[in-house]
Amino acid sequence: MSAGDPERSQGFLELKQQLRLSQQLVMTPQLQQAIRLLRLHPLRAADAQQLAAALVLSDFEPRTLPFVTLDGQLAAAARREGFEVLGL
C-alpha cells in the first residue's frame, strides 16, 4: 500500500461502496474488524471481510485457528495479525 491515506485504498473504497448498497448498516464486530484491517493492510474488501471473520471466529486469539489462503497479500496480512497461515 502506498504511504497515502489508507481510506483511499481500493479495498476501503470497495467496502464503502458495498455498505452504500446495503439498506441498513449494522456495525457488527466483523465489519468493525474489516474496516480496521483495511486501514492497516493492502487488502481487497472481500479479503478484509474474510480475515475479519476469522478473527471473530477465533475470539480474537488468532494463534488458536489456522488461516488457509493461496493469496499472497491476504496471507501476509493474516500473518501480521497473528495467524498461522496454511497454503502459502
Buried (B, 14 or more C-beta within 10 A) or exposed (E): BEEEEBEEBEBBEBBBEEEEEEEEEEEEEBBEBBBBBBBEBBBBBBBBBBBBBBBBEBEEEBEEBBBBBEBEBBBBBBBEBBBEBEEE
